[in-house]
Amino acid sequence: MDDLQGPTQKKLTLSDWWTAFIAINSTATRWSGPLRAALAILIPGSIAMLTGHKDAILLICAGAFTVIYGEGIVYRKRWKVMLTAGALLWTGATVGALVGALVFAPGHGHAWLLLTAVYVAVLGAGIVFVQNALRLPPPGGFFIVMVTGGSTMLARSGTDPLEAAFWPLTAIVTGLILGMLPALRDPHGPERATVATLERATKAFQNAKDDEIARHHQAQTALTAAWTALADAGIVNAGRSVMPSQQELVERTLNAQEAIVKRNQAGSGADAEAFFETVNLIDPERTTMPHARPTARYRIYRSLTADSHAMVTAKKVLIAALATGVVGIALGLNRPDWGVISALLILQNGPEKVPGTIRGSHRVLGSILGLVVFSMFYFFGVEGWSLLAALALCQFFAEVMVVKNYALCVIFSTPLALLMGGISEP
């Protein structure tokens, strides 16, 4: 790595750090995804309210995250991804409730919260390893860990573990339906959107000047995403176009790939290769359609080494999560799962020093402002329909902001997590 410390490395100034801190990463308006996320809470939550089960609203949130995992994925694969995410969320909520029943069993003292800390930390580290080994996109395993950790606290409020298993299922089913509904209107919408993103990234790379390396990486990433989407949609297979009706998307992707290669050959490719692993999946000098990509089994196998990115990241999460949980319990705090989740949020993708520091700063600032929002809910004593509306609004705006700036996202995700923990808690 010594060759990366030459004149190409730029010293980060305070101005650079501030620019990265306040950066709005996307100017795109994306209302459909956040709306589906809010409806996944509102619809089953309204059913619970109308049938006299207002206490089930918080449980429903555990399954409502299912729809988020399907955003941007082609419909041919989306239902499988959401079904898998829903199964993991349901399992996390159910097992977490059973662990909580043991932690808060009669006669068990404050020290039993260590079981919650260890359980959530080990689960978080395992999920972080898998998501990095498979290179899964956001949100990764965050919601699964958050739901599992929160479920361990249900026994303190006297919630029946059977209820904790049933009500999330209603939101999971709702999320599956909402996630697949757009396919009735536009069966190939996600593929077209991905190819359009590739074309914009390619054009930005072609016109790049001082930000040449970053634009190259973005273009290569978009190219990988486009071929992946076309393969998942069954439009291409084994290096061939197999769906004549969607040949235009294949041609547009090939044209973008040729443009990226041409720009690489003009002098940017070598420098970019020193910083990014662009040869994975897409050869920067290849102009033909890729044949295949590594299987999930191979990616897991490839990461089963002590110094792989996935393994190192999992170790960091485990150590930070356990330390956070133990210190919090020693100080008399009673929600070790929140400490574990905060550590996981900052470290889950293995950021380097500068990005990790910025993300941590976003987390702190967003949490403080989020507490202000939660205090307003607490002051007005939201419950029933008002609690349902507050949860849906927080989910909606968290999804709107997540692609723009993490601090803005945390302003809404913090009260969401706190509301799920119970508005009546001290």
C-alpha positions as CSV (number, residue, x, y, z in Angstrom):
1,M,0.0,0.0,0.0
2,D,3.0,2.3,0.2
3,D,2.5,3.2,-3.5
4,L,-0.7,5.0,-2.5
5,Q,1.1,7.5,-0.3
6,G,2.7,9.4,-3.2
7,P,1.8,12.8,-4.6
8,T,-1.7,11.6,-5.7
9,Q,-2.8,11.6,-2.0
10,K,-4.4,14.9,-0.9
11,K,-4.3,16.0,2.7
12,L,-7.8,16.5,4.0
13,T,-8.5,20.0,5.2
14,L,-11.1,21.3,7.6
15,S,-12.9,22.7,4.6
16,D,-12.9,19.3,2.8
17,W,-14.3,17.7,6.0
18,W,-17.1,20.2,6.3
19,T,-18.0,19.9,2.7
20,A,-18.3,16.1,3.1
21,F,-20.3,16.6,6.3
22,I,-23.0,18.8,4.8
23,A,-23.0,17.2,1.4
24,I,-26.4,16.3,-0.2
25,N,-25.5,13.1,-1.9
26,S,-28.6,13.0,-4.2
27,T,-30.9,15.7,-5.5
28,A,-33.3,13.1,-6.9
29,T,-36.9,13.2,-5.7
30,R,-38.0,9.7,-4.7
31,W,-41.5,9.8,-3.2
32,S,-42.8,6.3,-4.2
33,G,-40.4,4.3,-2.0
34,P,-40.9,6.4,1.2
35,L,-44.7,6.4,0.6
36,R,-44.7,2.6,0.4
37,A,-42.7,2.5,3.6
38,A,-45.2,4.7,5.4
39,L,-48.2,2.8,4.0
40,A,-46.6,-0.5,5.3
41,I,-47.1,1.0,8.8
42,L,-50.4,2.8,8.2
43,I,-52.4,0.0,6.6
44,P,-51.9,-2.8,9.1
45,G,-51.7,-0.2,11.9
46,S,-55.2,1.0,11.0
47,I,-56.5,-2.5,11.0
48,A,-55.0,-3.0,14.5
49,M,-56.6,0.2,15.7
50,L,-60.0,-0.6,14.2
51,T,-60.0,-4.0,15.8
52,G,-59.1,-2.7,19.2
53,H,-55.4,-3.7,19.3
54,K,-53.7,-0.3,19.6
55,D,-50.8,-1.9,21.5
56,A,-49.9,-3.8,18.3
57,I,-48.9,-0.7,16.4
58,L,-45.3,-0.9,17.7
59,L,-45.1,-4.6,16.8
60,I,-46.3,-3.9,13.3
61,C,-43.4,-1.5,12.7
62,A,-41.1,-4.6,13.1
63,G,-42.5,-6.1,9.9
64,A,-43.1,-2.8,8.0
65,F,-39.4,-2.6,7.1
66,T,-39.8,-5.5,4.7
67,V,-40.9,-3.2,1.8
68,I,-37.7,-1.1,2.2
69,Y,-35.5,-4.1,1.2
70,G,-37.2,-4.4,-2.2
71,E,-36.7,-0.8,-3.3
72,G,-34.8,-0.5,-6.6
73,I,-34.7,-4.3,-7.2
74,V,-36.2,-5.8,-10.4
75,Y,-39.6,-7.3,-9.8
76,R,-38.5,-10.8,-10.9
77,K,-36.2,-10.9,-7.9
78,R,-37.8,-8.3,-5.6
79,W,-40.4,-10.6,-4.1
80,K,-37.7,-13.1,-3.1
81,V,-35.6,-10.4,-1.4
82,M,-38.5,-9.0,0.5
83,L,-39.7,-12.5,1.5
84,T,-36.2,-13.3,2.8
85,A,-36.0,-9.9,4.7
86,G,-39.5,-10.5,6.1
87,A,-38.6,-13.9,7.3
88,L,-35.5,-12.5,9.0
89,L,-37.4,-9.6,10.6
90,W,-40.1,-12.0,11.8
91,T,-37.5,-14.4,13.2
92,G,-35.7,-11.6,14.9
93,A,-38.8,-10.2,16.5
94,T,-39.9,-13.6,17.7
95,V,-36.6,-14.9,19.1
96,G,-35.9,-11.4,20.5
97,A,-39.1,-11.5,22.5
98,L,-38.2,-15.0,23.9
99,V,-34.8,-13.8,24.9
100,G,-36.4,-10.8,26.6
101,A,-38.8,-13.1,28.5
102,L,-35.7,-14.7,30.0
103,V,-33.9,-11.4,30.7
104,F,-36.9,-10.0,32.5
105,A,-38.0,-13.2,34.2
106,P,-39.0,-12.7,37.9
107,G,-36.0,-12.5,40.1
108,H,-33.6,-11.5,37.4
109,G,-31.7,-8.3,38.1
110,H,-30.1,-5.6,36.0
111,A,-27.1,-7.7,35.1
112,W,-29.2,-10.0,33.0
113,L,-29.3,-7.2,30.4
114,L,-25.8,-8.5,29.5
115,L,-27.6,-11.3,27.8
116,T,-29.4,-8.8,25.6
117,A,-26.1,-7.0,24.8
118,V,-24.3,-10.2,23.9
119,Y,-27.2,-11.6,21.9
120,V,-27.6,-8.5,19.8
121,A,-23.9,-7.9,19.4
122,V,-23.2,-11.4,18.1
123,L,-26.2,-11.3,15.8
124,G,-25.1,-7.9,14.5
125,A,-21.5,-9.0,13.8
126,G,-22.8,-12.1,12.0
127,I,-25.1,-10.1,9.8
128,V,-22.4,-7.5,9.1
129,F,-20.1,-10.3,7.9
130,V,-22.7,-11.6,5.5
131,Q,-23.7,-8.3,4.1
132,N,-20.1,-7.3,3.4
133,A,-19.2,-10.7,2.0
134,L,-22.2,-10.5,-0.3
135,R,-21.8,-6.8,-0.9
136,L,-25.4,-6.2,-0.2
137,P,-26.7,-2.6,-0.7
138,P,-28.2,-0.5,2.0
139,P,-29.9,-0.9,4.4
140,G,-28.1,-4.1,5.0
141,G,-28.9,-5.9,8.2
142,F,-29.6,-2.7,10.3
143,F,-33.3,-3.1,10.5
144,I,-33.1,-6.8,11.4
145,V,-30.8,-6.0,14.3
146,M,-32.8,-3.0,15.4
147,V,-36.0,-5.1,15.4
148,T,-34.4,-8.0,17.2
149,G,-32.9,-5.7,19.9
150,G,-36.1,-3.8,20.4
151,S,-38.1,-7.1,20.7
152,T,-35.9,-8.2,23.7
153,M,-37.5,-5.3,25.6
154,L,-41.1,-6.3,25.0
155,A,-41.3,-8.6,28.0
156,R,-40.7,-5.5,30.2
157,S,-44.0,-4.1,29.1
158,G,-45.8,-7.5,29.5
159,T,-46.2,-8.2,25.7
160,D,-47.1,-11.8,24.9
161,P,-44.4,-13.4,22.7
162,L,-47.2,-14.8,20.6
163,E,-48.4,-11.3,19.8
164,A,-44.8,-10.4,18.9
165,A,-44.9,-13.2,16.4
166,F,-48.3,-12.5,14.9
167,W,-48.6,-8.7,14.3
168,P,-45.3,-8.3,12.4
169,L,-46.6,-10.9,9.9
170,T,-49.5,-8.5,9.0
171,A,-47.0,-5.8,8.1
172,I,-44.7,-8.2,6.2
173,V,-47.6,-9.3,4.0
174,T,-48.6,-5.7,3.5
175,G,-45.1,-4.8,2.5
176,L,-44.9,-7.7,0.0
177,I,-48.1,-6.5,-1.7
178,L,-47.0,-2.8,-1.7
179,G,-43.6,-3.7,-3.1
180,M,-44.9,-5.7,-6.0
181,L,-47.9,-3.5,-6.9
182,P,-45.9,-1.2,-9.3
183,A,-45.1,-4.3,-11.4
184,L,-48.7,-4.2,-12.6
185,R,-48.1,-0.8,-14.2
186,D,-44.5,-1.1,-15.4
187,P,-43.0,-4.6,-15.2
188,H,-39.5,-3.3,-16.3
189,G,-39.4,0.0,-14.5
190,P,-36.4,-0.8,-12.2
191,E,-34.3,-2.0,-15.1
192,R,-34.9,1.2,-17.1
193,A,-34.2,3.4,-14.1
194,T,-30.9,1.6,-13.5
195,V,-29.8,2.0,-17.1
196,A,-30.8,5.7,-17.0
197,T,-28.6,6.1,-13.9
198,L,-25.7,4.4,-15.7
199,E,-26.1,6.8,-18.7
200,R,-26.0,9.8,-16.3
201,A,-22.9,8.5,-14.5
202,T,-21.2,7.8,-17.8
203,K,-21.8,11.3,-19.1
204,A,-20.5,12.7,-15.8
205,F,-17.4,10.6,-16.1
206,Q,-16.8,11.7,-19.7
207,N,-17.0,15.4,-18.7
208,A,-15.0,14.9,-15.5
209,K,-12.0,17.0,-14.7
210,D,-10.7,17.4,-11.2
211,D,-13.0,14.7,-9.9
212,E,-12.0,12.1,-12.6
213,I,-11.2,9.2,-10.2
214,A,-14.5,9.6,-8.2
215,R,-16.6,9.8,-11.4
216,H,-14.8,6.8,-12.8
217,H,-15.7,4.8,-9.8
218,Q,-19.3,5.9,-9.9
219,A,-19.6,5.0,-13.6
220,Q,-18.1,1.5,-13.0
221,T,-20.4,1.0,-10.0
222,A,-23.4,2.0,-12.1
223,L,-22.3,-0.3,-14.9
224,T,-22.1,-3.2,-12.5
225,A,-25.6,-2.4,-11.2
226,A,-27.0,-2.2,-14.7
227,W,-25.7,-5.6,-15.8
228,T,-26.8,-7.1,-12.5
229,A,-30.3,-5.7,-13.0
230,L,-30.6,-6.9,-16.5
231,A,-29.4,-10.4,-15.5
232,D,-31.8,-10.5,-12.5
233,A,-34.6,-9.5,-14.8
234,G,-33.8,-12.3,-17.2
235,I,-33.0,-9.9,-20.0
236,V,-29.4,-11.2,-20.4
237,N,-27.9,-14.6,-19.6
238,A,-24.4,-16.0,-20.1
239,G,-23.3,-13.1,-22.1
240,R,-26.3,-13.1,-24.5
241,S,-29.4,-11.0,-24.8
242,V,-32.4,-13.4,-24.4
243,M,-35.4,-11.0,-24.3
244,P,-35.8,-9.3,-27.6
245,S,-38.5,-7.0,-26.3
246,Q,-35.9,-5.4,-24.0
247,Q,-33.0,-5.3,-26.5
248,E,-32.9,-1.5,-26.3
249,L,-31.8,-1.6,-22.6
250,V,-29.0,-4.0,-23.5
251,E,-27.8,-1.8,-26.3
252,R,-27.9,1.3,-24.1
253,T,-25.8,-0.5,-21.5
254,L,-23.3,-1.7,-24.0
255,N,-23.0,1.8,-25.4
256,A,-22.3,3.2,-21.9
257,Q,-19.8,0.5,-21.3
258,E,-17.9,1.3,-24.5
259,A,-17.9,5.0,-23.6
260,I,-16.5,4.2,-20.2
261,V,-13.7,2.0,-21.7
262,K,-12.9,4.7,-24.2
263,R,-12.6,7.3,-21.4
264,N,-10.4,4.8,-19.4
265,Q,-8.1,4.5,-22.4
266,A,-7.8,8.2,-22.5
267,G,-5.8,8.1,-19.3
268,S,-8.0,7.7,-16.2
269,G,-8.2,4.0,-15.8
270,A,-4.7,3.3,-14.3
271,D,-5.1,6.0,-11.6
272,A,-8.6,4.8,-10.6
273,E,-7.4,1.2,-10.4
274,A,-5.0,2.3,-7.6
275,F,-7.9,3.3,-5.5
276,F,-10.9,1.2,-6.4
277,E,-11.6,-2.5,-7.0
278,T,-13.2,-1.8,-10.4
279,V,-12.0,-5.1,-12.0
280,N,-14.5,-7.0,-9.8
281,L,-17.4,-8.0,-12.1
282,I,-16.5,-5.4,-14.8
283,D,-13.1,-5.3,-16.5
284,P,-12.3,-1.6,-17.2
285,E,-11.0,-2.6,-20.6
286,R,-13.8,-5.0,-21.6
287,T,-16.4,-3.8,-24.2
288,T,-18.5,-7.0,-24.3
289,M,-21.3,-8.2,-22.1
290,P,-20.2,-10.0,-18.9
291,H,-20.9,-13.7,-18.7
292,A,-21.6,-14.3,-15.0
293,R,-21.0,-13.0,-11.5
294,P,-19.7,-14.8,-8.4
295,T,-22.3,-16.9,-6.5
296,A,-23.4,-16.1,-2.9
297,R,-21.7,-19.3,-1.7
298,Y,-18.4,-18.3,-3.4
299,R,-18.5,-14.8,-1.9
300,I,-19.0,-16.1,1.6
301,Y,-16.2,-18.7,1.1
302,R,-13.9,-15.9,-0.3
303,S,-14.4,-13.8,2.9
304,L,-13.7,-16.6,5.4
305,T,-10.2,-15.4,6.1
306,A,-9.0,-13.5,9.1
307,D,-8.1,-10.4,7.2
308,S,-10.9,-10.1,4.7
309,H,-12.9,-6.9,4.7
310,A,-16.1,-8.7,5.8
311,M,-14.3,-10.4,8.7
312,V,-12.4,-7.4,9.9
313,T,-15.6,-5.3,9.8
314,A,-17.5,-8.0,11.7
315,K,-14.8,-8.0,14.4
316,K,-14.9,-4.2,14.7
317,V,-18.7,-4.3,15.2
318,L,-18.5,-7.2,17.7
319,I,-15.9,-5.4,19.8
320,A,-17.5,-2.0,19.7
321,A,-21.0,-3.4,20.3
322,L,-19.9,-5.5,23.3
323,A,-17.9,-2.6,24.8
324,T,-20.9,-0.3,24.4
325,G,-23.3,-2.7,25.9
326,V,-21.1,-3.5,28.9
327,V,-20.3,0.1,29.7
328,G,-23.9,1.2,29.3
329,I,-25.1,-1.6,31.7
330,A,-22.4,-0.7,34.2
331,L,-23.6,2.9,34.2
332,G,-27.1,1.7,35.0
333,L,-28.7,2.3,31.6
334,N,-31.4,-0.1,30.5
335,R,-31.3,-0.2,26.7
336,P,-28.0,-1.9,25.6
337,D,-29.6,-2.7,22.3
338,W,-29.6,0.9,21.3
339,G,-25.8,1.2,22.0
340,V,-25.2,-1.9,19.9
341,I,-27.3,-0.6,17.0
342,S,-25.4,2.8,17.1
343,A,-22.1,1.0,16.9
344,L,-23.3,-1.2,14.1
345,L,-24.7,1.8,12.1
346,I,-21.4,3.6,12.0
347,L,-19.2,0.5,11.4
348,Q,-21.4,-1.8,9.3
349,N,-19.7,-1.1,6.0
350,G,-16.2,-0.9,7.3
351,P,-15.6,2.8,6.6
352,E,-12.1,4.3,6.7
353,K,-11.1,6.9,9.2
354,V,-12.5,10.0,7.5
355,P,-15.8,8.6,6.2
356,G,-16.3,6.8,9.5
357,T,-15.7,9.9,11.5
358,I,-18.1,11.9,9.3
359,R,-20.7,9.1,9.6
360,G,-20.2,9.0,13.4
361,S,-20.6,12.8,13.6
362,H,-23.8,12.5,11.5
363,R,-25.1,9.9,13.9
364,V,-24.4,12.1,17.0
365,L,-25.9,15.3,15.5
366,G,-28.9,13.5,14.0
367,S,-29.6,11.7,17.3
368,I,-29.5,15.0,19.3
369,L,-31.9,16.6,16.9
370,G,-34.0,13.4,16.7
371,L,-34.3,13.5,20.5
372,V,-35.8,17.0,20.1
373,V,-38.4,15.6,17.7
374,F,-39.1,12.7,20.1
375,S,-39.5,15.0,23.1
376,M,-42.2,16.8,21.2
377,F,-44.1,13.5,20.7
378,Y,-43.5,12.7,24.4
379,F,-44.7,16.1,25.5
380,F,-47.9,15.8,23.6
381,G,-48.4,12.2,24.6
382,V,-49.1,10.7,21.2
383,E,-51.0,7.4,21.4
384,G,-53.4,5.5,19.3
385,W,-54.0,7.2,15.9
386,S,-51.6,10.0,16.7
387,L,-48.9,7.5,17.5
388,L,-49.6,5.6,14.2
389,A,-49.3,8.9,12.3
390,A,-46.1,9.8,14.0
391,L,-44.5,6.5,13.2
392,A,-45.6,6.6,9.5
393,L,-44.3,10.2,9.2
394,C,-40.9,9.4,10.7
395,Q,-40.6,6.3,8.4
396,F,-41.5,8.4,5.4
397,F,-39.0,11.2,6.0
398,A,-36.2,8.9,7.1
399,E,-36.6,7.1,3.7
400,V,-36.6,10.4,1.8
401,M,-33.4,11.7,3.6
402,V,-31.4,8.4,3.7
403,V,-30.0,9.0,0.1
404,K,-29.4,12.7,0.8
405,N,-27.6,13.1,4.1
406,Y,-27.2,10.6,6.9
407,A,-27.6,13.2,9.6
408,L,-30.9,14.3,8.2
409,C,-32.0,10.7,8.0
410,V,-31.1,10.1,11.7
411,I,-33.3,13.0,12.8
412,F,-36.3,10.9,11.8
413,S,-35.0,7.4,12.4
414,T,-34.1,8.2,16.1
415,P,-37.7,9.1,17.1
416,L,-38.9,6.2,15.1
417,A,-36.7,3.8,17.1
418,L,-37.6,5.5,20.4
419,L,-41.4,5.4,19.6
420,M,-41.0,1.7,18.8
421,G,-39.4,1.3,22.3
422,G,-42.5,2.7,23.9
423,I,-43.7,6.3,24.5
424,S,-44.3,5.7,28.2
425,E,-40.8,4.7,29.1
426,P,-38.7,7.1,31.3
